[in-house]
Amino acid sequence: MTGTLAPTRPLTAADRCDRCGAQAYVRVALSSGGELLFCAHHMRQHGDSVRKIAVEIHDETDRLHAEKADTSER
């Protein structure tokens, strides 16, 4: 595949995991032009297989730790 990939838009609460419907924190771009969305749990579960077919992986799971820290400060 040649060329550059389009900038990845941030994931929002409207983006849902394709496996369970939870909030997605990972977007996987496929060479076919499609994409898969995963929650952190399902990305950990299927990560090895997904990495074999991914063109790009946009991972925002670090937001989970930031959100947890924000709520513990209250």
N, C-alpha and C positions, 0 to 999 in steps of 0.2 A: 504494500500500500504506500502510495506516495502522497506528498502534500502535507499540509498542516491540519490539525484537528481544530474544529471551532472551539472557542472558549467555553468552558463548562459553566453553566449557570448554577448558582447555589441551590442546594436542596432545601425544600420548605416542608412545613407540616402537611401540606397537601400531597407530597410524594410518599407513596406507600410501598412497602415491601411486596414483591411479587409472590412470595411464598406464604406470608401470613397476614398481610394487611397492616402491620405495625408501621410506625414512622420509619421511612428509609433514611439511612445515613451513608449509603454507598450507591453510586451509579456506575454501572459497568457498560462501556461502549463496546459494541461488537463489530467485527469486520463487515458484517452484512448491512450495517447501518442502524440496526436496532439497539436497544439498550435494555438492561435489566436493573431493577432496583432491589436493594436488600437492606433489612435491618441489620444491626451489628451482629446479632446472634446468628442469623442465617449466612451472613458473609463469613463468619468464623467457621461455620459448619461446612460450607461449600467452597471456601476460598481457594483451595488447591485446584479444584476442577475449573472454577471460574477464571483463574489466572491463565490457564492454558488457552482459553478462547477469547480473552479480552484484548482489545486494542488499547484501551485506556481505562483506568480505574480512578474514579473521583471519590475519595474517602473522607468523610466528615465525622467519623466516629469520635474524634477528639472533642467534639462539641458535647458529647455525653458527659465527659469528665468536667468540662467547664460549667455545664448546667447544674451538675451535682454540687460543685463547689459554691455556686451562686446561692443555691437553696440552703446549704448548711451554714451560710454566714448570717442568715436571718434569725 
